[in-house]
C-alpha cells in the first residue's frame, strides 16, 4: 500500500516569472518577424507591466510575518 504523496505548493512567483519571460520572448520574436511593430513608445510600457506583474506575484506569494 502506498503512503500519501506529499505535494509541494506551487511557487506562484516562479510561475509568473517564467510566463513573463516567455511573453517577452514571444513579443520580441513577433517584432523580429515583422508581425508587430515595436518602438520605444510601445516597448517601455510593456516592460513596466511585465515587471509589475512579477513584483505583484512575488508580493502576493511571500508569506506574511507573524504579528
C-alpha positions in Angstrom: 0.0 0.0 0.0 1.4 3.4 -1.0 1.7 6.1 1.5 0.1 9.5 0.7 2.2 11.6 -1.6 3.2 15.0 -0.3 2.9 17.7 -2.9 4.7 20.9 -2.6 2.7 24.1 -3.0 3.0 25.9 -6.3 5.6 28.7 -6.3 3.4 31.5 -7.9 6.3 33.9 -8.2 8.4 31.5 -10.2 5.4 30.6 -12.4 4.7 34.2 -13.2 8.3 35.0 -13.8 8.5 32.1 -16.3 5.3 33.2 -18.0 6.6 36.8 -18.3 10.0 35.7 -19.7 8.1 33.6 -22.3 5.8 36.5 -23.1 8.7 38.9 -23.6 10.3 36.3 -25.9 7.2 36.0 -27.9 6.7 39.8 -28.2 10.3 40.2 -29.3 10.0 37.3 -31.8 6.9 38.8 -33.3 8.7 42.1 -33.7 11.7 40.4 -35.3 9.4 38.7 -37.8 7.6 42.0 -38.6 4.3 40.8 -37.4 4.1 43.7 -35.0 5.9 47.0 -35.0 7.6 47.8 -31.7 9.3 51.1 -30.9 10.4 52.6 -27.6 7.0 54.2 -27.1 5.2 50.8 -27.0 8.0 48.7 -25.6 8.7 50.5 -22.3 5.0 50.3 -21.0 5.1 46.6 -21.8 8.3 46.1 -19.8 6.9 48.1 -16.9 3.7 45.9 -17.0 5.8 42.7 -17.1 7.9 43.9 -14.2 4.8 44.9 -12.2 3.3 41.5 -12.8 6.4 39.9 -11.4 6.5 42.1 -8.4 2.8 41.6 -7.7 3.1 37.9 -7.9 6.2 37.8 -5.7 4.5 40.1 -3.2 1.3 38.1 -3.1 3.1 34.7 -2.8 5.5 35.6 0.0 4.4 34.6 3.5 3.5 37.4 5.8 5.5 37.7 9.1 3.5 37.0 12.2 2.3 40.0 14.2 
